[in-house]
Amino acid sequence: MTYKLKLFLVHLRLYFYNSFVARIPFNGIRMFFVRRYMLVGENSFVSMNVKLLNIKPKKSQVQIGKNSIINPGVLLDGREGKVIIGNNVDIARDTYIFTAQHDQHSDYHEIKSGNVIIEDYAWITARCTILPGVTIARGTVVATGSVVTKNTEEMSIVGGIPAKKIGVRRSKLLYTIDYHPYFYN
């Protein structure tokens, strides 16, 4: 198989996911197909309209732990690095998680990349952006609209552009996320 044909098929597979699989309104049916594109732990929920960027046809590029929820409009970028999401993680609507970006200092518009790791019990609120190479530590809360450019501290609350520590989370993290609606948009 030629390189161009192989690349075409990989892009076609990704197009099929983003245009059809991500729009299936029935959770059980959608999750059946989602598990063909990424590793998803037991009792986790990937909503409709979650976009996937992954030109490497390996499911391991995007990994979601147990009891986690990925809400609509989230973008999971597994193009260069991996997105690794822990257990009991809540990622709210319209969050973008990038593993690759252009180097603004490069004379040749080169790519720089890195894995994004979101540890257990993290809560990423709506419309956040997480940049390549960042680790969101256990129990961290990322405030709405934040841009996370650096690793966070465990149990911290971060916010702003760029995100900085603005508080400390005092939860004992005793919960288990269990959310499975029949329909979700």
VMD Tcl script that draws the C-alpha trace (Angstrom):
set ca {
  {0.00 0.00 0.00}
  {1.43 3.39 -0.95}
  {2.07 6.10 1.63}
  {-0.54 8.42 0.09}
  {-3.21 5.72 0.10}
  {-2.43 4.82 3.70}
  {-2.59 8.51 4.73}
  {-5.89 8.91 2.87}
  {-7.40 5.93 4.71}
  {-6.24 7.24 8.10}
  {-7.83 10.62 7.38}
  {-11.00 8.96 6.09}
  {-11.24 6.95 9.34}
  {-10.89 10.15 11.38}
  {-13.47 11.93 9.19}
  {-15.89 9.04 9.78}
  {-15.45 9.36 13.55}
  {-15.92 13.15 13.69}
  {-18.75 13.29 11.14}
  {-20.75 10.20 12.07}
  {-19.67 8.34 15.22}
  {-19.46 11.51 17.36}
  {-23.01 12.41 16.32}
  {-24.75 9.15 17.22}
  {-27.44 10.19 19.75}
  {-27.65 6.83 21.55}
  {-24.97 6.49 24.21}
  {-24.63 2.70 24.04}
  {-24.26 2.63 20.26}
  {-21.89 5.61 20.19}
  {-19.68 4.14 22.93}
  {-19.43 0.86 20.98}
  {-17.77 2.80 18.14}
  {-15.84 5.25 20.36}
  {-13.97 2.28 21.84}
  {-12.63 1.50 18.35}
  {-10.88 4.89 18.27}
  {-9.63 5.40 21.85}
  {-9.09 3.46 25.07}
  {-12.04 4.13 27.37}
  {-12.25 2.80 30.90}
  {-15.19 1.11 32.52}
  {-18.20 3.31 33.32}
  {-16.82 6.36 31.43}
  {-18.98 8.50 29.19}
  {-17.96 10.28 25.97}
  {-20.71 12.68 24.90}
  {-21.89 13.49 21.42}
  {-19.79 15.92 19.39}
  {-16.47 15.15 21.04}
  {-13.90 15.81 18.30}
  {-10.88 13.61 17.86}
  {-7.63 14.62 16.16}
  {-5.58 11.50 15.78}
  {-3.76 10.77 12.55}
  {-2.01 7.85 14.22}
  {-4.47 4.96 14.01}
  {-3.58 3.75 17.52}
  {-6.27 3.72 20.18}
  {-3.60 4.38 22.81}
  {-3.14 7.99 21.61}
  {-6.22 8.95 23.65}
  {-6.78 7.10 26.94}
  {-9.66 7.73 29.32}
  {-9.74 6.09 32.75}
  {-12.71 4.75 34.72}
  {-15.78 6.78 35.74}
  {-14.84 9.86 33.71}
  {-17.01 12.13 31.60}
  {-16.07 14.00 28.44}
  {-18.80 16.55 27.58}
  {-19.90 17.87 24.14}
  {-17.60 20.08 22.13}
  {-14.39 18.76 23.71}
  {-11.45 18.38 21.33}
  {-8.99 15.56 22.08}
  {-5.79 16.03 20.09}
  {-3.80 12.81 19.81}
  {-1.86 13.83 16.69}
  {1.65 13.98 18.11}
  {1.50 13.22 21.83}
  {-0.92 11.23 23.92}
  {-3.91 12.48 25.88}
  {-4.07 10.46 29.09}
  {-7.11 11.10 31.28}
  {-7.36 9.48 34.71}
  {-10.27 8.16 36.77}
  {-13.24 10.27 37.93}
  {-12.26 13.17 35.69}
  {-14.92 15.67 34.59}
  {-14.13 17.63 31.42}
  {-16.81 20.25 30.69}
  {-18.09 21.53 27.36}
  {-15.93 23.09 24.68}
  {-12.56 22.30 26.25}
  {-9.63 21.92 23.86}
  {-6.76 19.60 24.77}
  {-3.77 19.97 22.43}
  {-0.69 17.76 22.17}
  {0.86 19.75 19.31}
  {1.29 23.38 18.43}
  {3.54 25.48 16.22}
  {6.68 26.89 17.80}
  {6.27 30.66 17.64}
  {10.07 31.09 17.72}
  {10.79 28.70 14.84}
  {12.00 30.17 11.58}
  {10.32 27.24 9.82}
  {6.96 27.14 11.66}
  {7.97 23.82 13.26}
  {5.76 21.75 15.53}
  {6.44 21.23 19.20}
  {4.52 18.57 21.03}
  {4.07 16.71 24.28}
  {1.70 14.42 26.11}
  {-1.14 15.89 28.14}
  {-1.87 14.04 31.35}
  {-4.98 14.75 33.40}
  {-4.76 12.91 36.70}
  {-7.58 11.42 38.80}
  {-10.39 13.65 40.12}
  {-9.39 16.65 38.02}
  {-12.27 18.91 37.03}
  {-11.79 20.93 33.86}
  {-14.63 23.45 33.67}
  {-16.09 24.89 30.45}
  {-14.13 26.39 27.57}
  {-10.62 25.74 28.82}
  {-7.56 25.16 26.67}
  {-4.77 22.82 27.75}
  {-1.51 23.10 25.81}
  {1.03 20.38 24.93}
  {3.22 18.87 27.64}
  {0.97 19.85 30.56}
  {0.07 17.64 33.51}
  {-3.09 18.54 35.40}
  {-2.39 17.12 38.85}
  {-4.76 14.99 40.94}
  {-7.81 16.89 42.19}
  {-7.03 20.10 40.29}
  {-9.92 22.37 39.26}
  {-9.35 24.50 36.16}
  {-11.58 27.61 36.15}
  {-13.79 28.43 33.17}
  {-12.02 29.95 30.17}
  {-8.51 29.26 31.43}
  {-5.50 28.49 29.26}
  {-3.22 26.00 31.01}
  {0.38 26.34 29.84}
  {2.21 24.72 32.81}
  {1.80 21.76 35.14}
  {-0.52 22.26 38.12}
  {-0.13 21.33 41.77}
  {-2.24 18.60 43.35}
  {-5.59 19.85 44.74}
  {-5.07 23.35 43.34}
  {-7.61 25.65 41.73}
  {-6.13 27.41 38.72}
  {-7.56 30.11 36.49}
  {-6.74 32.83 34.00}
  {-4.72 33.29 30.84}
  {-2.22 31.84 31.42}
  {-3.65 29.80 34.29}
  {-2.17 30.45 37.71}
  {-2.97 29.04 41.14}
  {-5.91 30.97 42.62}
  {-6.94 28.61 45.41}
  {-6.83 25.22 47.06}
  {-9.48 22.53 46.67}
  {-10.69 21.19 50.02}
  {-12.70 18.17 48.82}
  {-11.84 14.70 50.14}
  {-12.59 13.38 46.62}
  {-14.89 10.63 47.85}
  {-17.15 10.66 44.79}
  {-17.40 8.34 41.80}
  {-18.72 9.85 38.59}
  {-21.64 7.81 37.27}
  {-23.37 9.61 34.43}
  {-25.00 7.79 31.52}
  {-27.99 9.52 29.91}
  {-29.75 7.73 27.08}
  {-29.63 10.85 24.92}
  {-27.21 13.76 25.16}
  {-26.41 16.66 22.88}
}
mol new
graphics top color blue
foreach p $ca { graphics top sphere $p radius 0.5 }
foreach p [lrange $ca 0 end-1] q [lrange $ca 1 end] { graphics top cylinder $p $q radius 0.2 }
display resetview
